[in-house]
Amino acid sequence: MQDKIAKGVQLAYRRLLIEKQKGDSEFVFSRDGKIVAVKARDLVKADELNENKPKA
């Protein structure tokens, strides 16, 4: 059951990242108590996400 949940979370993250990249959007994180915005395209390229897609 834990394996299915982990795969589902990983899939949801990949889909979110791909959608953010399409819209040239940012993710906002807190790093060392400071707010940091990171472009989705700078995290991982969409091509790399599709290559590493989990097999269902």
Buried (B, 14 or more C-beta within 10 A) or exposed (E): EEEEEEEEEEEEEBEEBBEBBEEEBBBEEEEEEEEEEEEBBEBBEBEEBEEEEEEE
